[in-house]
Amino acid sequence: MSDIITIGSATMDVFVECDDANIVSVRKPDKKSEYMSYPYGSKIEISDFASQVGGGGVNTAANFANLGFSTSAIFKVGDDIYSKGIFEYFKNKNVDLSSIIQDKNDSTGFSIILTSFEGDRTVLAHRGANAHIKKSEIDFDAIKNAKFLYIAPLNGDSNKVLDEIVHFAKENDTYVCFNAGTTGIKKGFNYLKKILASAQIVVLNKEEASMATGIQLRSDTKDEKFSCQLVHPDLKSMFKKLKVSDYQLIVITDGGNGAYAYNGKKYYYCPCFDGPVTSTLGAGDAFASTFCAALYMFDKNIEKSLIAASINSAGVVSEFGATAGLMTFNEIVSKMNQNPDFTCQSEEA
């Protein structure tokens, strides 16, 4: 029996750096968008190139195992050169792969990651087998026997089994951490609400939280009564809508601005741990899975768990690859002890 079982995607990621990549900003009165651009119709020289194994299921399984947990994984791959690379990656990761789904008639997920000079990225993703997980292929006994189920974003038709997975986990007393993805969110809040109700921990980024709740985060809130508040009033509204059960803990991440949490009694805010930014790919997976693991290790201490998650995700963004900078639990604690001034803030709800 594993402490933790993860379910999510598995891909072969190809990272491409190009000195000719531009960042173009497009602004509207109520919106700002940024795009990566290249000279149209030209042959562009690549300045750096690397391939890594990735995907939410892979990244989080590797992180949990690295943090010292007995870990199993469920993801779906094809029978091709890319699946061989994924299995090779896990040879020394101490992750049980007995529940992996392999289909020779499907292709393994594949992504091209275009990185910018700022360290951020645009991902061109082919979902492949990741989008075709069926209920009949899932090892429900493994979920039943695990203490904790971490659900990374599922893509395409795989999302159809999500509500049955979380309902089964809840009925069998398996603790659930749900990292919502856009495929499920786009089905509407009434669909998402059923899944939220079965998860003890829910993690979304700010854009996903806005999409899920239909609440826009206004940048023009200038009322003085809000100026001294730790958490923006629109974020508070998102939290309250997402928290559909008393026992839930909701986390909303905000990229380089840090992360927020809400347990019904308090709001928490943790800034990003300072460090170099090479690539942001995998930072969200590292943050969410480390937070869930740290809650267990720190006896549900939210502040310490947010700090641990921020430190580990900072390690990931400092390296080229979604799992290259992952730390062990002891390394995270050592960083925490070395940086006693790095703290969270909280306020009463």
LOFI-939796 format. One record per residue (C-alpha): residue number from 1; x negated, y, z negated. Coordinates in nm, 2 decimals, m for minus. Layout:
NUM:X:Y:Z $
...
END
This chain:
1:0.00:0.00:0.00 $
2:m0.13:0.34:0.09 $
3:m0.10:0.66:m0.12 $
4:m0.01:0.86:0.18 $
5:0.12:0.78:0.53 $
6:0.12:1.04:0.80 $
7:0.33:1.06:1.12 $
8:0.26:1.29:1.40 $
9:0.07:1.34:1.73 $
10:m0.26:1.21:1.86 $
11:m0.44:1.38:2.14 $
12:m0.78:1.41:2.31 $
13:m0.86:1.78:2.30 $
14:m1.10:1.94:2.54 $
15:m1.23:2.28:2.42 $
16:m1.33:2.53:2.68 $
17:m1.51:2.86:2.62 $
18:m1.55:3.12:2.89 $
19:m1.71:3.46:2.87 $
20:m1.48:3.60:3.14 $
21:m1.16:3.54:2.93 $
22:m0.98:3.86:2.85 $
23:m0.71:3.93:2.59 $
24:m0.43:4.15:2.72 $
25:m0.18:4.31:2.49 $
26:0.18:4.38:2.60 $
27:0.40:4.60:2.38 $
28:0.77:4.67:2.36 $
29:0.93:4.90:2.10 $
30:1.01:4.60:1.88 $
31:0.76:4.35:1.99 $
32:0.39:4.30:2.07 $
33:0.26:4.00:2.27 $
34:m0.10:3.90:2.35 $
35:m0.21:3.69:2.64 $
36:m0.54:3.53:2.75 $
37:m0.62:3.61:3.11 $
38:m0.87:3.52:3.38 $
39:m0.94:3.68:3.72 $
40:m0.68:3.55:3.95 $
41:m0.79:3.34:4.24 $
42:m1.15:3.31:4.12 $
43:m1.38:3.03:4.02 $
44:m1.47:3.08:3.66 $
45:m1.79:2.96:3.50 $
46:m1.75:2.78:3.16 $
47:m1.99:2.89:2.90 $
48:m1.93:2.60:2.66 $
49:m1.74:2.27:2.67 $
50:m1.66:2.00:2.41 $
51:m1.42:1.72:2.35 $
52:m1.27:1.62:2.02 $
53:m0.99:1.40:1.89 $
54:m0.69:1.60:1.76 $
55:m0.32:1.62:1.71 $
56:m0.12:1.67:1.38 $
57:m0.11:1.30:1.30 $
58:m0.48:1.26:1.35 $
59:m0.59:1.58:1.18 $
60:m0.38:1.53:0.87 $
61:m0.47:1.16:0.83 $
62:m0.84:1.24:0.86 $
63:m0.80:1.52:0.60 $
64:m0.61:1.30:0.34 $
65:m0.87:1.03:0.37 $
66:m1.15:1.28:0.34 $
67:m0.98:1.41:0.02 $
68:m1.00:1.06:m0.13 $
69:m0.65:0.93:m0.07 $
70:m0.57:0.58:0.06 $
71:m0.42:0.68:0.39 $
72:m0.22:0.52:0.68 $
73:m0.11:0.68:1.00 $
74:0.17:0.64:1.25 $
75:0.12:0.79:1.60 $
76:0.17:0.67:1.96 $
77:m0.10:0.64:2.23 $
78:m0.14:0.48:2.57 $
79:m0.39:0.22:2.67 $
80:m0.65:0.44:2.84 $
81:m0.99:0.60:2.79 $
82:m0.84:0.86:2.56 $
83:m0.68:0.61:2.33 $
84:m1.02:0.43:2.31 $
85:m1.17:0.76:2.20 $
86:m0.91:0.81:1.93 $
87:m0.97:0.46:1.79 $
88:m1.34:0.51:1.80 $
89:m1.30:0.83:1.60 $
90:m1.13:0.65:1.32 $
91:m1.39:0.38:1.29 $
92:m1.55:0.54:0.99 $
93:m1.26:0.74:0.86 $
94:m1.11:0.49:0.61 $
95:m0.76:0.52:0.76 $
96:m0.53:0.22:0.80 $
97:m0.42:0.21:1.17 $
98:m0.21:m0.10:1.15 $
99:0.11:0.10:1.21 $
100:m0.02:0.27:1.52 $
101:0.20:0.23:1.83 $
102:0.03:0.16:2.16 $
103:0.21:0.15:2.50 $
104:0.02:0.05:2.81 $
105:0.29:0.21:3.02 $
106:0.24:0.55:2.87 $
107:m0.05:0.80:2.86 $
108:m0.23:0.93:2.56 $
109:m0.17:1.29:2.47 $
110:m0.42:1.53:2.62 $
111:m0.49:1.90:2.56 $
112:m0.71:2.17:2.71 $
113:m0.79:2.44:2.45 $
114:m0.90:2.78:2.59 $
115:m1.08:2.96:2.31 $
116:m1.12:3.34:2.30 $
117:m1.41:3.55:2.18 $
118:m1.20:3.63:1.87 $
119:m1.18:3.26:1.78 $
120:m0.81:3.22:1.85 $
121:m0.69:2.98:2.13 $
122:m0.44:2.90:2.39 $
123:m0.35:2.53:2.42 $
124:m0.24:2.36:2.75 $
125:m0.08:2.04:2.61 $
126:0.03:1.72:2.78 $
127:0.23:1.54:2.52 $
128:0.22:1.19:2.68 $
129:0.31:0.91:2.44 $
130:0.34:1.16:2.15 $
131:0.69:1.26:2.29 $
132:0.82:0.90:2.32 $
133:0.82:0.75:1.97 $
134:1.13:0.52:1.93 $
135:1.30:0.42:1.60 $
136:1.23:0.05:1.68 $
137:0.85:0.12:1.70 $
138:0.82:0.28:1.35 $
139:0.69:0.08:1.06 $
140:0.95:0.16:0.81 $
141:0.81:m0.09:0.56 $
142:0.48:0.12:0.55 $
143:0.69:0.43:0.48 $
144:0.88:0.25:0.21 $
145:0.56:0.13:0.04 $
146:0.38:0.46:0.05 $
147:0.39:0.71:m0.24 $
148:0.40:1.01:m0.01 $
149:0.50:1.07:0.36 $
150:0.35:1.37:0.55 $
151:0.54:1.45:0.87 $
152:0.35:1.66:1.12 $
153:0.54:1.83:1.41 $
154:0.69:1.57:1.64 $
155:0.74:1.64:2.01 $
156:1.01:1.58:2.27 $
157:1.22:1.26:2.22 $
158:1.02:1.16:1.92 $
159:1.20:1.43:1.73 $
160:1.52:1.23:1.76 $
161:1.40:0.99:1.49 $
162:1.30:1.26:1.25 $
163:1.63:1.28:1.05 $
164:1.64:0.90:1.01 $
165:1.27:0.89:0.89 $
166:1.32:1.15:0.62 $
167:1.65:1.00:0.51 $
168:1.49:0.66:0.48 $
169:1.20:0.80:0.28 $
170:1.43:0.98:0.04 $
171:1.64:0.67:m0.01 $
172:1.32:0.47:m0.10 $
173:1.17:0.74:m0.33 $
174:0.89:0.83:m0.10 $
175:0.79:1.19:m0.15 $
176:0.82:1.39:0.17 $
177:0.61:1.69:0.29 $
178:0.76:1.82:0.62 $
179:0.56:2.04:0.85 $
180:0.83:2.17:1.08 $
181:0.77:2.20:1.46 $
182:0.94:2.40:1.73 $
183:1.11:2.10:1.89 $
184:1.32:2.04:1.58 $
185:1.37:2.40:1.50 $
186:1.51:2.47:1.85 $
187:1.79:2.22:1.77 $
188:1.94:2.48:1.54 $
189:1.95:2.54:1.16 $
190:2.24:2.30:1.10 $
191:2.02:2.01:1.24 $
192:1.71:2.13:1.05 $
193:1.90:2.17:0.73 $
194:1.97:1.80:0.70 $
195:1.59:1.73:0.73 $
196:1.50:2.01:0.49 $
197:1.74:1.86:0.23 $
198:1.53:1.54:0.21 $
199:1.19:1.70:0.19 $
200:1.03:1.81:m0.14 $
201:0.77:2.03:0.04 $
202:0.84:2.23:0.36 $
203:0.56:2.41:0.55 $
204:0.62:2.65:0.84 $
205:0.42:2.93:0.99 $
206:0.58:3.28:1.00 $
207:0.70:3.25:1.36 $
208:0.86:2.91:1.30 $
209:1.03:3.04:0.99 $
210:1.17:3.33:1.18 $
211:1.29:3.10:1.46 $
212:1.45:2.85:1.22 $
213:1.63:3.11:1.01 $
214:1.71:3.37:1.28 $
215:1.56:3.64:1.06 $
216:1.32:3.88:1.22 $
217:1.02:4.01:1.01 $
218:1.05:4.39:1.06 $
219:0.73:4.59:1.06 $
220:0.91:4.92:1.01 $
221:1.05:4.87:0.66 $
222:0.94:5.19:0.49 $
223:1.18:5.21:0.20 $
224:0.98:5.29:m0.11 $
225:1.15:5.03:m0.32 $
226:0.98:4.76:m0.10 $
227:0.63:4.92:m0.09 $
228:0.52:4.77:m0.43 $
229:0.66:4.42:m0.36 $
230:0.42:4.13:m0.31 $
231:0.65:3.96:m0.05 $
232:0.82:4.14:0.24 $
233:1.20:4.14:0.19 $
234:1.25:3.97:0.52 $
235:1.02:3.69:0.42 $
236:1.22:3.65:0.10 $
237:1.53:3.62:0.31 $
238:1.37:3.34:0.51 $
239:1.26:3.16:0.19 $
240:1.61:3.17:0.04 $
241:1.77:3.04:0.36 $
242:1.51:2.76:0.40 $
243:1.53:2.64:0.04 $
244:1.85:2.43:0.07 $
245:1.78:2.22:m0.25 $
246:1.67:2.31:m0.60 $
247:1.37:2.07:m0.60 $
248:1.21:2.21:m0.29 $
249:0.89:2.41:m0.25 $
250:0.87:2.62:0.07 $
251:0.55:2.75:0.21 $
252:0.52:3.01:0.50 $
253:0.18:3.06:0.65 $
254:0.08:3.39:0.82 $
255:m0.24:3.31:1.00 $
256:m0.53:3.54:0.91 $
257:m0.30:3.73:0.66 $
258:m0.27:3.44:0.42 $
259:0.02:3.22:0.30 $
260:0.32:3.25:0.08 $
261:0.52:3.00:m0.13 $
262:0.85:3.00:m0.31 $
263:0.99:2.75:m0.57 $
264:1.31:2.93:m0.65 $
265:1.16:3.10:m0.96 $
266:0.86:3.28:m0.82 $
267:0.70:3.40:m0.50 $
268:0.33:3.34:m0.45 $
269:0.08:3.49:m0.22 $
270:m0.27:3.37:m0.13 $
271:m0.50:3.55:0.10 $
272:m0.73:3.38:0.35 $
273:m1.06:3.26:0.21 $
274:m1.33:3.47:0.38 $
275:m1.56:3.31:0.63 $
276:m1.67:3.29:0.99 $
277:m1.40:3.21:1.26 $
278:m1.51:2.99:1.55 $
279:m1.18:2.83:1.64 $
280:m0.84:2.84:1.46 $
281:m0.73:2.50:1.60 $
282:m0.64:2.26:1.32 $
283:m0.63:2.53:1.06 $
284:m0.25:2.49:1.01 $
285:m0.28:2.11:0.97 $
286:m0.57:2.15:0.72 $
287:m0.38:2.41:0.52 $
288:m0.05:2.22:0.50 $
289:m0.20:1.87:0.42 $
290:m0.45:2.01:0.17 $
291:m0.17:2.20:m0.01 $
292:0.04:1.88:m0.04 $
293:m0.27:1.68:m0.16 $
294:m0.38:1.95:m0.40 $
295:m0.03:1.97:m0.56 $
296:m0.08:1.61:m0.66 $
297:m0.44:1.65:m0.77 $
298:m0.36:1.97:m0.97 $
299:m0.04:1.84:m1.13 $
300:0.19:2.07:m0.92 $
301:m0.01:2.39:m0.99 $
302:0.10:2.61:m0.69 $
303:m0.17:2.88:m0.73 $
304:m0.46:2.63:m0.74 $
305:m0.31:2.43:m0.45 $
306:m0.28:2.74:m0.23 $
307:m0.64:2.84:m0.31 $
308:m0.76:2.49:m0.22 $
309:m0.56:2.49:0.10 $
310:m0.71:2.83:0.20 $
311:m1.06:2.72:0.13 $
312:m1.03:2.39:0.33 $
313:m0.87:2.56:0.63 $
314:m1.14:2.83:0.62 $
315:m1.39:2.54:0.66 $
316:m1.20:2.41:0.96 $
317:m1.19:2.75:1.14 $
318:m1.57:2.79:1.08 $
319:m1.64:2.49:1.30 $
320:m1.57:2.40:1.67 $
321:m1.30:2.13:1.64 $
322:m0.98:2.06:1.44 $
323:m1.14:1.84:1.17 $
324:m1.52:1.92:1.19 $
325:m1.51:2.15:0.89 $
326:m1.29:1.95:0.65 $
327:m1.42:1.94:0.30 $
328:m1.39:1.67:0.03 $
329:m1.19:1.74:m0.28 $
330:m1.50:1.78:m0.49 $
331:m1.64:2.03:m0.23 $
332:m1.32:2.23:m0.25 $
333:m1.33:2.24:m0.63 $
334:m1.69:2.35:m0.62 $
335:m1.60:2.64:m0.39 $
336:m1.32:2.74:m0.62 $
337:m1.56:2.74:m0.92 $
338:m1.82:2.94:m0.72 $
339:m1.55:3.20:m0.63 $
340:m1.35:3.27:m0.95 $
341:m1.24:3.61:m0.81 $
342:m1.05:3.44:m0.52 $
343:m0.71:3.42:m0.67 $
344:m0.34:3.41:m0.59 $
345:m0.07:3.67:m0.69 $
346:0.28:3.60:m0.79 $
347:0.60:3.78:m0.88 $
348:0.94:3.67:m1.02 $
349:1.21:3.59:m0.78 $
END
